[in-house]
Amino acid sequence: MKNTHGRIVLSLLTIVSYSAIAEAPAPVPDWALPGSATHQQVSPPTDFHRAARTLNEPIGVFDAQSDVGAAVLLGHSSYDAATGKYTIVSAGYNIWYVRDEFRFLWKKMQGDVSLAADINFPDSQGYGDRKAVLMIRQSLDDDSSEVFAALHGAGMIQLAWRAEKGQRIKDTEYRIGSRGALPGGTSPDDLVIANAKRIGIEKHGDSFALYVSMNGEPMHQFGSSIQLHVDSPFYVGIGFCSHIPDKVDTAVMSNLSLTNTSTLRN
């Protein structure tokens, strides 16, 4: 700005408008780092929360998808109608403790529900505790009450639940292996982990059960049912987290079955 012969002359101001500004990733707190020989992952502070980021567009049989817990990297998902495959890409520190971070494809439902899917991890080198989940949860809050069946990258099968909002998750875990009957290992005495081909979860009233097919046999219940009440409507869907807060990984779910009845029971 300058004064010329008593007149004020404004210099040209250039205003640049951005259609989108990339948001810098949030810093990763120490508690969120995955466990290792030198680091132990611990429960988040009870007052640490991030609201879900939701894309309200249908995907396959689901109404929408959300980054529950808003992992520091944005997730995304796709559905191939020709093959029936759902591909979920997500970061996320965990689905555990008192809060969750994962990509969630969901549908609001009520009553009895059966959900099952084949699960595959395209990257065989992903973190062993990454989780592909079939989940029923009360809300999209990161500390919502929930029940989920999970297949981990290293083969563990799990039925887990958060009984009340903000509580720590409890679970039952199953690790299945073989000596000599599966390929792999250096000798018949080596334990080779068996990965389930298909898992399912079923809600019958307030009873929730895990169902498994190891090799394509009919689904059968694994372990005992757990009791937990969720108000209607609730969220039902599939999800995935890499178990690394700032690195995405991929899970593929196919041959998905979602019904408003208890169909997995023998």
Contacts in CASP RR format, 6 or more apart in sequence:
PFRMAT RR
TARGET T0000
AUTHOR 0000-0000-0000
METHOD contacts of the structure
MODEL  1
MKNTHGRIVLSLLTIVSYSAIAEAPAPVPDWALPGSATHQQVSPPTDFHR
AARTLNEPIGVFDAQSDVGAAVLLGHSSYDAATGKYTIVSAGYNIWYVRD
EFRFLWKKMQGDVSLAADINFPDSQGYGDRKAVLMIRQSLDDDSSEVFAA
LHGAGMIQLAWRAEKGQRIKDTEYRIGSRGALPGGTSPDDLVIANAKRIG
IEKHGDSFALYVSMNGEPMHQFGSSIQLHVDSPFYVGIGFCSHIPDKVDT
AVMSNLSLTNTSTLRN
1 8 0 8 1.000
1 9 0 8 1.000
1 10 0 8 1.000
1 11 0 8 1.000
2 9 0 8 1.000
2 11 0 8 1.000
3 9 0 8 1.000
25 72 0 8 1.000
25 73 0 8 1.000
25 246 0 8 1.000
26 50 0 8 1.000
26 72 0 8 1.000
27 72 0 8 1.000
28 72 0 8 1.000
28 93 0 8 1.000
28 245 0 8 1.000
28 246 0 8 1.000
29 44 0 8 1.000
29 48 0 8 1.000
30 39 0 8 1.000
31 41 0 8 1.000
31 42 0 8 1.000
31 43 0 8 1.000
31 44 0 8 1.000
31 45 0 8 1.000
32 41 0 8 1.000
32 44 0 8 1.000
32 93 0 8 1.000
32 94 0 8 1.000
32 245 0 8 1.000
33 39 0 8 1.000
33 41 0 8 1.000
33 93 0 8 1.000
33 245 0 8 1.000
34 41 0 8 1.000
34 93 0 8 1.000
34 127 0 8 1.000
34 129 0 8 1.000
34 243 0 8 1.000
34 244 0 8 1.000
34 245 0 8 1.000
35 41 0 8 1.000
41 93 0 8 1.000
41 94 0 8 1.000
42 97 0 8 1.000
43 97 0 8 1.000
43 98 0 8 1.000
43 168 0 8 1.000
44 93 0 8 1.000
44 97 0 8 1.000
44 98 0 8 1.000
44 99 0 8 1.000
46 98 0 8 1.000
46 166 0 8 1.000
48 99 0 8 1.000
49 69 0 8 1.000
49 99 0 8 1.000
49 141 0 8 1.000
49 142 0 8 1.000
49 143 0 8 1.000
50 69 0 8 1.000
50 70 0 8 1.000
50 101 0 8 1.000
50 142 0 8 1.000
51 69 0 8 1.000
51 70 0 8 1.000
51 142 0 8 1.000
52 66 0 8 1.000
52 67 0 8 1.000
52 68 0 8 1.000
52 69 0 8 1.000
52 70 0 8 1.000
52 104 0 8 1.000
52 140 0 8 1.000
52 141 0 8 1.000
52 142 0 8 1.000
53 66 0 8 1.000
53 67 0 8 1.000
53 70 0 8 1.000
53 74 0 8 1.000
54 64 0 8 1.000
54 65 0 8 1.000
54 66 0 8 1.000
54 67 0 8 1.000
54 140 0 8 1.000
55 64 0 8 1.000
55 65 0 8 1.000
55 66 0 8 1.000
56 63 0 8 1.000
56 64 0 8 1.000
57 64 0 8 1.000
57 65 0 8 1.000
58 64 0 8 1.000
59 65 0 8 1.000
59 77 0 8 1.000
59 78 0 8 1.000
59 79 0 8 1.000
59 86 0 8 1.000
59 105 0 8 1.000
60 79 0 8 1.000
60 81 0 8 1.000
60 86 0 8 1.000
61 107 0 8 1.000
61 256 0 8 1.000
61 258 0 8 1.000
62 105 0 8 1.000
62 106 0 8 1.000
62 107 0 8 1.000
62 237 0 8 1.000
62 238 0 8 1.000
63 106 0 8 1.000
63 107 0 8 1.000
63 108 0 8 1.000
64 105 0 8 1.000
64 106 0 8 1.000
65 77 0 8 1.000
65 103 0 8 1.000
65 104 0 8 1.000
65 105 0 8 1.000
65 106 0 8 1.000
66 103 0 8 1.000
66 104 0 8 1.000
66 106 0 8 1.000
66 140 0 8 1.000
67 74 0 8 1.000
67 75 0 8 1.000
67 90 0 8 1.000
67 101 0 8 1.000
67 102 0 8 1.000
67 103 0 8 1.000
67 104 0 8 1.000
68 100 0 8 1.000
68 101 0 8 1.000
68 102 0 8 1.000
68 103 0 8 1.000
68 104 0 8 1.000
68 140 0 8 1.000
68 142 0 8 1.000
69 99 0 8 1.000
69 100 0 8 1.000
69 101 0 8 1.000
69 102 0 8 1.000
69 142 0 8 1.000
70 101 0 8 1.000
70 142 0 8 1.000
71 90 0 8 1.000
71 91 0 8 1.000
71 92 0 8 1.000
71 93 0 8 1.000
71 101 0 8 1.000
71 102 0 8 1.000
71 103 0 8 1.000
71 241 0 8 1.000
71 245 0 8 1.000
72 91 0 8 1.000
72 92 0 8 1.000
72 245 0 8 1.000
72 246 0 8 1.000
73 91 0 8 1.000
73 92 0 8 1.000
73 246 0 8 1.000
73 247 0 8 1.000
73 248 0 8 1.000
75 89 0 8 1.000
75 90 0 8 1.000
75 91 0 8 1.000
75 103 0 8 1.000
75 248 0 8 1.000
76 89 0 8 1.000
76 103 0 8 1.000
77 86 0 8 1.000
77 87 0 8 1.000
77 88 0 8 1.000
77 89 0 8 1.000
77 103 0 8 1.000
77 105 0 8 1.000
78 86 0 8 1.000
78 87 0 8 1.000
79 85 0 8 1.000
79 86 0 8 1.000
79 87 0 8 1.000
80 87 0 8 1.000
83 254 0 8 1.000
84 254 0 8 1.000
84 255 0 8 1.000
84 256 0 8 1.000
85 252 0 8 1.000
85 253 0 8 1.000
85 254 0 8 1.000
86 105 0 8 1.000
86 117 0 8 1.000
86 238 0 8 1.000
86 252 0 8 1.000
86 253 0 8 1.000
86 254 0 8 1.000
86 256 0 8 1.000
87 250 0 8 1.000
87 251 0 8 1.000
87 252 0 8 1.000
88 103 0 8 1.000
88 105 0 8 1.000
88 132 0 8 1.000
88 238 0 8 1.000
88 239 0 8 1.000
88 240 0 8 1.000
88 250 0 8 1.000
88 251 0 8 1.000
88 252 0 8 1.000
88 253 0 8 1.000
89 103 0 8 1.000
89 240 0 8 1.000
89 248 0 8 1.000
89 249 0 8 1.000
89 250 0 8 1.000
90 102 0 8 1.000
90 103 0 8 1.000
90 239 0 8 1.000
90 240 0 8 1.000
90 241 0 8 1.000
90 242 0 8 1.000
90 248 0 8 1.000
90 249 0 8 1.000
90 251 0 8 1.000
91 101 0 8 1.000
91 241 0 8 1.000
91 242 0 8 1.000
91 244 0 8 1.000
91 245 0 8 1.000
91 246 0 8 1.000
91 247 0 8 1.000
91 248 0 8 1.000
91 249 0 8 1.000
92 101 0 8 1.000
92 102 0 8 1.000
92 241 0 8 1.000
92 242 0 8 1.000
92 243 0 8 1.000
92 244 0 8 1.000
92 245 0 8 1.000
93 101 0 8 1.000
93 241 0 8 1.000
93 243 0 8 1.000
93 244 0 8 1.000
93 245 0 8 1.000
94 100 0 8 1.000
94 101 0 8 1.000
94 129 0 8 1.000
94 131 0 8 1.000
94 241 0 8 1.000
94 243 0 8 1.000
95 101 0 8 1.000
95 102 0 8 1.000
95 131 0 8 1.000
95 133 0 8 1.000
95 148 0 8 1.000
95 150 0 8 1.000
95 160 0 8 1.000
95 169 0 8 1.000
95 241 0 8 1.000
96 160 0 8 1.000
96 169 0 8 1.000
97 168 0 8 1.000
97 169 0 8 1.000
98 143 0 8 1.000
98 162 0 8 1.000
98 166 0 8 1.000
98 167 0 8 1.000
98 168 0 8 1.000
98 169 0 8 1.000
99 142 0 8 1.000
99 143 0 8 1.000
99 166 0 8 1.000
100 142 0 8 1.000
100 143 0 8 1.000
100 144 0 8 1.000
100 146 0 8 1.000
100 241 0 8 1.000
101 142 0 8 1.000
101 241 0 8 1.000
101 245 0 8 1.000
102 131 0 8 1.000
102 133 0 8 1.000
102 239 0 8 1.000
102 240 0 8 1.000
102 241 0 8 1.000
103 239 0 8 1.000
103 240 0 8 1.000
103 241 0 8 1.000
104 135 0 8 1.000
104 140 0 8 1.000
104 235 0 8 1.000
104 237 0 8 1.000
104 238 0 8 1.000
104 239 0 8 1.000
105 237 0 8 1.000
105 238 0 8 1.000
105 239 0 8 1.000
106 140 0 8 1.000
106 235 0 8 1.000
106 236 0 8 1.000
106 237 0 8 1.000
107 235 0 8 1.000
107 236 0 8 1.000
107 237 0 8 1.000
107 258 0 8 1.000
108 233 0 8 1.000
108 234 0 8 1.000
108 235 0 8 1.000
108 236 0 8 1.000
109 232 0 8 1.000
109 233 0 8 1.000
109 234 0 8 1.000
109 235 0 8 1.000
109 236 0 8 1.000
109 260 0 8 1.000
110 232 0 8 1.000
110 233 0 8 1.000
110 234 0 8 1.000
111 203 0 8 1.000
111 205 0 8 1.000
111 232 0 8 1.000
111 260 0 8 1.000
112 202 0 8 1.000
112 203 0 8 1.000
112 204 0 8 1.000
112 205 0 8 1.000
112 260 0 8 1.000
112 261 0 8 1.000
112 262 0 8 1.000
113 136 0 8 1.000
113 202 0 8 1.000
113 203 0 8 1.000
113 236 0 8 1.000
113 258 0 8 1.000
113 259 0 8 1.000
113 260 0 8 1.000
113 261 0 8 1.000
113 262 0 8 1.000
114 200 0 8 1.000
114 201 0 8 1.000
114 202 0 8 1.000
114 203 0 8 1.000
114 257 0 8 1.000
114 258 0 8 1.000
114 259 0 8 1.000
114 261 0 8 1.000
114 262 0 8 1.000
114 263 0 8 1.000
114 264 0 8 1.000
115 134 0 8 1.000
115 136 0 8 1.000
115 200 0 8 1.000
115 201 0 8 1.000
115 202 0 8 1.000
115 236 0 8 1.000
115 237 0 8 1.000
115 238 0 8 1.000
115 256 0 8 1.000
115 257 0 8 1.000
115 258 0 8 1.000
115 259 0 8 1.000
116 134 0 8 1.000
116 198 0 8 1.000
116 199 0 8 1.000
116 200 0 8 1.000
116 201 0 8 1.000
116 211 0 8 1.000
116 219 0 8 1.000
116 256 0 8 1.000
116 257 0 8 1.000
116 264 0 8 1.000
117 134 0 8 1.000
117 198 0 8 1.000
117 199 0 8 1.000
117 200 0 8 1.000
117 238 0 8 1.000
117 253 0 8 1.000
117 254 0 8 1.000
117 255 0 8 1.000
117 256 0 8 1.000
117 257 0 8 1.000
118 197 0 8 1.000
118 198 0 8 1.000
118 253 0 8 1.000
118 254 0 8 1.000
118 255 0 8 1.000
119 132 0 8 1.000
119 151 0 8 1.000
119 196 0 8 1.000
119 198 0 8 1.000
119 199 0 8 1.000
119 251 0 8 1.000
119 252 0 8 1.000
119 253 0 8 1.000
120 251 0 8 1.000
120 252 0 8 1.000
120 253 0 8 1.000
120 254 0 8 1.000
121 130 0 8 1.000
121 132 0 8 1.000
121 153 0 8 1.000
121 249 0 8 1.000
121 250 0 8 1.000
121 251 0 8 1.000
121 252 0 8 1.000
122 250 0 8 1.000
122 252 0 8 1.000
123 249 0 8 1.000
123 250 0 8 1.000
126 153 0 8 1.000
126 242 0 8 1.000
126 249 0 8 1.000
127 153 0 8 1.000
127 242 0 8 1.000
127 243 0 8 1.000
127 244 0 8 1.000
127 249 0 8 1.000
128 152 0 8 1.000
128 153 0 8 1.000
128 154 0 8 1.000
128 243 0 8 1.000
129 152 0 8 1.000
129 153 0 8 1.000
129 154 0 8 1.000
129 243 0 8 1.000
130 152 0 8 1.000
130 153 0 8 1.000
130 240 0 8 1.000
130 241 0 8 1.000
130 242 0 8 1.000
130 243 0 8 1.000
130 249 0 8 1.000
130 251 0 8 1.000
131 150 0 8 1.000
131 151 0 8 1.000
131 152 0 8 1.000
131 153 0 8 1.000
131 158 0 8 1.000
131 240 0 8 1.000
131 241 0 8 1.000
131 243 0 8 1.000
132 150 0 8 1.000
132 151 0 8 1.000
132 153 0 8 1.000
132 238 0 8 1.000
132 239 0 8 1.000
132 240 0 8 1.000
132 251 0 8 1.000
132 253 0 8 1.000
133 148 0 8 1.000
133 149 0 8 1.000
133 150 0 8 1.000
133 238 0 8 1.000
133 239 0 8 1.000
133 240 0 8 1.000
134 148 0 8 1.000
134 149 0 8 1.000
134 150 0 8 1.000
134 199 0 8 1.000
134 200 0 8 1.000
134 201 0 8 1.000
134 237 0 8 1.000
134 238 0 8 1.000
134 239 0 8 1.000
135 146 0 8 1.000
135 147 0 8 1.000
135 148 0 8 1.000
135 149 0 8 1.000
135 201 0 8 1.000
135 235 0 8 1.000
135 236 0 8 1.000
135 237 0 8 1.000
135 238 0 8 1.000
135 239 0 8 1.000
136 146 0 8 1.000
136 147 0 8 1.000
136 148 0 8 1.000
136 201 0 8 1.000
136 203 0 8 1.000
136 208 0 8 1.000
136 230 0 8 1.000
136 234 0 8 1.000
136 235 0 8 1.000
136 236 0 8 1.000
136 237 0 8 1.000
137 144 0 8 1.000
137 145 0 8 1.000
137 146 0 8 1.000
137 147 0 8 1.000
137 148 0 8 1.000
137 230 0 8 1.000
137 234 0 8 1.000
137 235 0 8 1.000
138 144 0 8 1.000
138 145 0 8 1.000
138 146 0 8 1.000
138 165 0 8 1.000
138 230 0 8 1.000
138 231 0 8 1.000
138 234 0 8 1.000
138 235 0 8 1.000
139 165 0 8 1.000
139 235 0 8 1.000
140 235 0 8 1.000
141 165 0 8 1.000
143 162 0 8 1.000
143 165 0 8 1.000
143 166 0 8 1.000
144 162 0 8 1.000
144 165 0 8 1.000
145 161 0 8 1.000
145 162 0 8 1.000
145 163 0 8 1.000
145 164 0 8 1.000
145 165 0 8 1.000
145 167 0 8 1.000
145 228 0 8 1.000
145 230 0 8 1.000
146 161 0 8 1.000
146 162 0 8 1.000
147 159 0 8 1.000
147 160 0 8 1.000
147 161 0 8 1.000
147 201 0 8 1.000
147 203 0 8 1.000
147 208 0 8 1.000
147 226 0 8 1.000
147 228 0 8 1.000
147 230 0 8 1.000
148 158 0 8 1.000
148 159 0 8 1.000
148 160 0 8 1.000
148 161 0 8 1.000
148 201 0 8 1.000
149 157 0 8 1.000
149 158 0 8 1.000
149 159 0 8 1.000
149 199 0 8 1.000
149 200 0 8 1.000
149 201 0 8 1.000
149 210 0 8 1.000
149 211 0 8 1.000
150 156 0 8 1.000
150 157 0 8 1.000
150 158 0 8 1.000
150 159 0 8 1.000
150 160 0 8 1.000
150 199 0 8 1.000
151 157 0 8 1.000
151 158 0 8 1.000
151 195 0 8 1.000
151 196 0 8 1.000
151 199 0 8 1.000
152 158 0 8 1.000
153 195 0 8 1.000
154 193 0 8 1.000
155 175 0 8 1.000
155 176 0 8 1.000
155 193 0 8 1.000
155 194 0 8 1.000
155 195 0 8 1.000
155 196 0 8 1.000
156 173 0 8 1.000
156 174 0 8 1.000
156 175 0 8 1.000
157 173 0 8 1.000
157 174 0 8 1.000
157 175 0 8 1.000
157 176 0 8 1.000
157 196 0 8 1.000
157 199 0 8 1.000
157 210 0 8 1.000
157 212 0 8 1.000
157 222 0 8 1.000
158 171 0 8 1.000
158 172 0 8 1.000
158 173 0 8 1.000
158 174 0 8 1.000
158 210 0 8 1.000
159 171 0 8 1.000
159 172 0 8 1.000
159 201 0 8 1.000
159 208 0 8 1.000
159 209 0 8 1.000
159 210 0 8 1.000
159 222 0 8 1.000
159 223 0 8 1.000
159 226 0 8 1.000
160 169 0 8 1.000
160 170 0 8 1.000
160 171 0 8 1.000
160 172 0 8 1.000
161 169 0 8 1.000
161 170 0 8 1.000
161 171 0 8 1.000
161 208 0 8 1.000
161 226 0 8 1.000
161 228 0 8 1.000
162 168 0 8 1.000
162 169 0 8 1.000
162 170 0 8 1.000
163 170 0 8 1.000
163 228 0 8 1.000
172 210 0 8 1.000
172 223 0 8 1.000
172 224 0 8 1.000
172 226 0 8 1.000
174 212 0 8 1.000
174 222 0 8 1.000
174 223 0 8 1.000
175 193 0 8 1.000
176 193 0 8 1.000
176 194 0 8 1.000
176 196 0 8 1.000
176 214 0 8 1.000
177 191 0 8 1.000
177 192 0 8 1.000
177 193 0 8 1.000
177 194 0 8 1.000
178 191 0 8 1.000
178 192 0 8 1.000
178 194 0 8 1.000
179 188 0 8 1.000
179 189 0 8 1.000
179 190 0 8 1.000
179 191 0 8 1.000
179 192 0 8 1.000
180 188 0 8 1.000
180 190 0 8 1.000
180 192 0 8 1.000
182 192 0 8 1.000
182 194 0 8 1.000
183 192 0 8 1.000
184 190 0 8 1.000
184 192 0 8 1.000
185 192 0 8 1.000
194 214 0 8 1.000
196 212 0 8 1.000
196 213 0 8 1.000
196 214 0 8 1.000
197 213 0 8 1.000
197 214 0 8 1.000
197 215 0 8 1.000
197 216 0 8 1.000
198 212 0 8 1.000
198 213 0 8 1.000
198 216 0 8 1.000
198 219 0 8 1.000
198 255 0 8 1.000
199 210 0 8 1.000
199 211 0 8 1.000
199 212 0 8 1.000
199 213 0 8 1.000
200 210 0 8 1.000
200 211 0 8 1.000
200 212 0 8 1.000
200 219 0 8 1.000
200 264 0 8 1.000
201 208 0 8 1.000
201 209 0 8 1.000
201 210 0 8 1.000
201 211 0 8 1.000
202 208 0 8 1.000
202 209 0 8 1.000
202 211 0 8 1.000
202 262 0 8 1.000
202 263 0 8 1.000
202 264 0 8 1.000
202 265 0 8 1.000
203 230 0 8 1.000
203 262 0 8 1.000
204 262 0 8 1.000
204 265 0 8 1.000
206 227 0 8 1.000
206 228 0 8 1.000
206 229 0 8 1.000
207 225 0 8 1.000
207 226 0 8 1.000
207 227 0 8 1.000
208 225 0 8 1.000
208 226 0 8 1.000
208 227 0 8 1.000
208 228 0 8 1.000
209 221 0 8 1.000
209 223 0 8 1.000
209 224 0 8 1.000
209 225 0 8 1.000
209 226 0 8 1.000
209 264 0 8 1.000
210 221 0 8 1.000
210 222 0 8 1.000
210 223 0 8 1.000
211 219 0 8 1.000
211 220 0 8 1.000
211 221 0 8 1.000
211 222 0 8 1.000
211 264 0 8 1.000
212 219 0 8 1.000
212 220 0 8 1.000
212 222 0 8 1.000
213 219 0 8 1.000
213 220 0 8 1.000
218 266 0 8 1.000
219 264 0 8 1.000
220 266 0 8 1.000
221 264 0 8 1.000
221 265 0 8 1.000
221 266 0 8 1.000
236 258 0 8 1.000
237 258 0 8 1.000
238 253 0 8 1.000
238 256 0 8 1.000
239 251 0 8 1.000
240 249 0 8 1.000
240 250 0 8 1.000
240 251 0 8 1.000
242 248 0 8 1.000
242 249 0 8 1.000
257 263 0 8 1.000
END
